[in-house]
Amino acid sequence: MVAEHFLPAAGRFCMGVLLASACASVQAQVWNLESSVERATTVAPELRAAEAEVAARTGELTQAGAWPNPAVELRTDEKLGIDDGRGGYSLNQMSITQPIPLRRLAHQRRAAEAGLESARAGQRYQRLQLETRTAQAFHALQFAAERQHLAEERLKFAEGLRPGADRLVRYLSPLERARLDILRESARQDVASAEGKWSEAVSQFRALLVLSPDAQPETTPLTPFNAPAALAELHGRLATHPALRATQQARNASRANVDVARSQRFADPTVSVFRERDYLAGSRRDYTGFMLGVQIPLWNINGGGVARAVAEADKAEALLAAQHRDLESRLRQNHLHLGHLIEQAEHYRTRLLAPARQVLDLTRKGFATGEQNGLALVDASNTYFEAQARYLELLHGAWIEAAELRLAAGISLADGTAVQP
């Protein structure tokens, strides 16, 4: 009896341990851009909605080629009973009527096929947008973590300027002590601000990737972005951009809908086969006949429907031209801005950060020996750490611009391509 109760409990315990360890491995891993995008696309409800739209368009295509159902009519009356004097009711007529769609189905299928291709392209574009949003959240968390580390480094430096710390034994005047106190307090405020921004960034990252509320995700370090691919190469990808493909197919569907509307000026002709019983030559007799039904378009030729379909096609054409214009403009602007950010970050690294660090180290040594005053040390410290913060901003801006450039060029990380050559 004890064993029977122990085994299920042990199984549940082991299962719980396995699930907990699996969740912990997801939460504790160091995230990079690719793994973040993979996780986001796995759990994103937007992609499930895009998949449902594709399924709906697939069903519409199936329905577009379906023939209308035939109609069966049965007639029962007293006519034969009156004619032969027998009385009562009898089945006098049975007919089957089948509408014949002569032109409509081909146009409907063409419109539905274009609609399905538009939905598929829209699904790819939805993924691109999700990748861009994930990249923004990931790089924001990267930037917040780097700023937090920089703020802690600044505070450590300021705390090391206390009398007696780091072999600092020189006499400090009250004015210099006040300046160093202000420097330390500024560093503490910088740490508090960086921690707050990191908390906001990690909250958004957790929400987008559907991580547990207590997860503390770590990211790869923020590094410089390499030079992007040539503008001409990226411009050549616009022809296959998912957003343009979706709009192009929507335009094609609108054009096909014009033909559908024109084919609906006349109702589908009908062919009927009937079997009828009547009182002929003194007896009841059965006979078979055929009928052809054609609508006469006297009052309605679907002129409004055709006009509306033509206007919708013109609207789709205009939207396609506008979208192509906007994507081309965004592509050029993103490429130009990304190049400027990369160049500016490199200048900051080589022409400002290294000299600023050298000046800070020399000023720190001069202050310890009494050759420099507190004002020079505060100025050198602010110059270096503000330059370092600005450098991180440039790196962060370059990666954000690269994500926007991928979106403008229609490049997905899932394809193994990038905006770098």
N, C-alpha and C positions, 0 to 999 in steps of 0.2 A: 504493500500500500504506500509506503514511504517512497519507494522507487518510482511508482506510477505518478506521484505528484512532483517528485524532484526532477524527472527528466523533462517535462514540458517547461518547467520554470527555468531549468538550465538552458534549454533551447532558446527561450525568450531572452534570457540574459545575454547569450552569445550573439543573438541577432541584434540586440540593442547595442552591444559593443561594436559589432561590425558596422552598423549604420552610423554610430557616433564617430568611429574612426574614418569612415568615408566622408562624412560631412566635415570633419576636422581637416582632412587632406585638401578638400576644396577651399576651406576658409584660410588655411595656413599657407597655401602655395604663394609663390611670388608671381604676381600677374604681369604679363607683358601685353602689348597691344593685340597680338594675334589671339592669345588665350582669352582676353577680355571680350573680343568680338565674337569668338566662338561660343562663349558662355551666353552672351547677350542674345545672339541669334537663336540659341536653343530654347530660351525661356520667353522670348518676346511674344506677347499676344498680337502685335501688329502683323507679324509674319503668318500667324495662324489665320488672321482675318484675310490676308492676301491669298493664302491657300484656299480659303473658302470661296473667295471671289473667282479664282480659277475653276474650282469645281462647279460653281454656278454657271459660269460661261460654257463649260463643257456640257452641262445639261442643256443649256440653251441651244448649243450646236446640234445635239442629238434631237432635240424637239424641232429644230428648224427644217429637218429633212423628212419629218413625219407627214404622211398623207392624212387628210381628214377622214374621219370614220364614216362608213356607210350608214344610211338610215333605213330601217325596216318599218313598213306601215301595213297594218291589217285593218280591213274594213268588214264590219258585220252589220247587217240590216235586215228588214222584212221584205225587201223587194221580190226575191224569188218566191217567198211564201204567198205573196199577193198575186204574183203572175200565174202560178200554177194551182192556186187555191189551197195549198197545204197549210199555209200559215206558219207562224214562228219565225225565229231568226236563223240566219245561216251566214257562214264565212264566204263573202262574195269576192274579196280582192286581197291579194298580198303583193307588195312591191318592195324592191330594194333599190335605193338611190345612192349613187356614189358621185361625190364632187370630184372633178378632174382638175388638179392644179397644173395648168399648162406651163406657165412662166414663173410663177411666184416662188416655187421651192428653190430654184437655182440661185435667185437673188438673196433669199433668206439665208441659205447656207453660206453664201459668200460674206454676208454681213456678220453672221455668227462666227465664222472662222476668223475674221478680222477682230471681232470682239474678244475672242479667246486669246489671240496673239497679243492683243493690247493688255489683257489681264496678266498674262505671263510676263510681259515686259514691265508692267506695273509692279509685279511681285519682286522682280530683280531690282527695280528702283527703290522699292520699300526697304529692301535689304541694304542698299547703298546708304540710304538715309539713316538707317539704324546703325550702320558701321560708323558713320560720321558722328552721330550722337554719342556712341560708345567711345570713340576716339577722344571726343571733347571731354567726357567725364574722366577717362583714364589719364589724359595729359593734365587735366586739372588736379587730379590726385597726385600725380608725379610732381607737379609744380608746388603744390601745397606741402608735400613731404620735404622737398628740397629747401623751401623757404623756412620750414620749421628747423631743419638741421642748421641752416645758416644763422637763424636767430639764436639757437643754442650755442653755436660757435661764437657769436658776437657777445653773448652774455658771459661765456667762459673767459673770453678775452678781457671784458670789463671787470669781472670778478678778480682776475689776476693782477689788476692794478691797485689792489688794496695795499696799504703800507705793510711791509713784512712778507707779502706774497711774492713768490718768484724772485726772492732775494732783493726785493725793492725796499731799501732801507734809507733812502734819502729823505730829507725833511720836506714836507708838503705844507705850503701856506694854506690858510683857510680858503682862499679863492680857488686854489688848485684842488683842494679836497671837495669843494662844492661842485666844481666842474666834473670831477670823476664820479661823484655821486649822481649827478645828472646823467652822465654817460651810462652808468649801471642801471639807473631807473629806466632810461630809454630802451636799454637792451631787454630789461624785464618786460616792458610793455610790448616790445616787438615779439618776444616769445609768446606772450598771451594772445596777441593778435594772430600770430602764425598758427597757434594751436586751435584757435577758433575757426580759422579758414580751413585747416586740415579736417576738422570735425565736419564742416559743411560739405567738403569735397568727398570725404569717405561716406557720408550719409547718402549723397547722390549716387555714388558708385555702387554701394550696397543695394540701393533700390533698383537701379537699372539691371544689375546682374542677379537680382533676387537672392542675395546673401542674407544670412541670419543677422538680426540687429546687433548682436555682440561681436560680429566678425571684425577683425582688424587687418584688412588686406594690405599687403606690401606690394610695391611696384618696382620695376626695374629702374635704374637711375635715369635721370633726364640727361640726354646726350645731344650733341649738335646734330643737325639734320644735314645730310649731304646735298649736293647740288641737284636740282630736279632735272627731269628729262627735258629735252628740247621742246619748245612750244609747238613747233611744226609736228613733232611726233604725237604730242598730246592732242593737237587739233585734229589729226587724222582719226582719232578715236571717236569724235563726235558723231560720226555717221552711225555708229553702233551703240550710242548712248541709250540706256534703257528708258529714260524719260522721253527722248525723242522717238524711240521705237513705239512706245506706248501711245504717244500722240499721233504718230503716223498711222498706226493700225486703227486708232479711233477715227481718224480722217477717212481711211479706207472703208470702215464700217458705215460711216455717214454717207459716203458716196453710194455704197451698195443699198442703203436704206432709201435713197432716191429712186433707184430702180424698183425696189419693193413697193414703194408708194405708187409708182406709175403702173405697176402690174396689178395693183388693187383698184384701179379705175373700174375694172369689170370684175364682177364676182365670178368665182370658179364655175364653169359650166357643169351641168350634172347629167349623168346618164342613168336612166331608170329601167329596170326590168320588172314587169308585173305579170302576175297570173290571176286571171279574173274568171268568175263563173256567172253566167247569165241564162235567161230563159229564151232560147232561140228555136224556131221551127217546132214548137210544141213540146220541147224538152229542155232540161238543164244541160248546159254544155260549158266546158272549160276552154279557154284560149289564152295565148301568151302574146304580150306586146312589149315594145320598147319605146322609150321617150327620151328626148334630148331637151334639156332646159338651159336657156341662155338669158341672162339678165339684160334688160334694155336700159342703158344709162341715160334716162331722160332728165332726172332731177339732180343726180349726184354722180359726178365723175372724179371724186376725191381730189378736187383741185386744191383745197386747203391743205390736205395731207401732203401733196406733192410740193407745194410752196414751202411748207414747214420743213420737209426733208432737205430741200435745196438750201434753205437758210442755215440749217444745222450743218450741212456739208461746208458751206462758206465759212461758218464760224469755226469749224474744226481746222480748216485750211489756215485761217488767220491765227489761231492759237498755235499751230505748228510753227509758223513763221516767227511769231513772237518768242516762243520757247527756244528756237534755234538762235535767235538774236541774243537772248538773255544768257544762254549757256555759253555762247562764244565770248560774250563780254565778261562773264564771271571767270571763265578759263584764263583769259588774258590778264585780268586784274589779279587773280590768285597767283598766277605764275610770276608776275612782276613783283607783287608784294612779298612772296616767299623768297625770291632772289635777294630783295633788299634786306629782309630779316636775316638771312644766312650771312650776307656780307657784313652787316652791322654787328652781328654776334661775333664774327671772326675778328673784326677790328677791336671790339671790346676786349676780347680774350688776349690779343697780342699787344695792343697799344695802350690799354688802360688797366686791366686787371693785374698783369705782371708788374708794371711800374708802381701801381698803387700799393701792392703788397710789399714791394721793396721799400717804398717810402714809409709804410707803417712799421716795418721791422726796424728800419734805421731810426725812426722817431721814437719807437719804444725803447731802444737801447740808449738813445740820447737823453730821454727822459729819466731813465734809471740812473744815469751818471750826472744828471743835473744840467746837461747841455741844452735840453729842450724843456719848454714849459708845458703845463697841462693843456693850454689852448691848442698848441701844435699837435699834441697827441690826440685830443678829441677830434680835431679837424682831419687828421690822417686816418683815424679809425672810421669816422663817418664816410670819408671819401671811398675807402676800400669796401666797406660792407654795403654801401649804397650802389657802388659799381657792380659788386657781386650780385646784388638783388636785381639790378637792371639786366645783367647778363642772363640770369635765369628767366626773366620776363621775355627776353628775345628768343631764347631757346624754346620756351613754351609757346610763344606766338608763332614760331616757325612750324612746330608740329601741328598746331591748330590750323594753320594756313595750308599745310600739306594735306590734312584731312579734307578741307574744303576743296582743294585742288583735285583730289581723287573723286570727290562727288561731282565736280564740274566736268571732269573728263570721262566720267562713267567707269572708273576703275574700281574693282572690288578686291579686297584683300584675299577673298576666298579663291580668286582666280590665280593666285600666286604672282600677281603683277603689282607694281608700285609706280609711284611717280618719279622714282629715282632711276637713272640710266643703268 
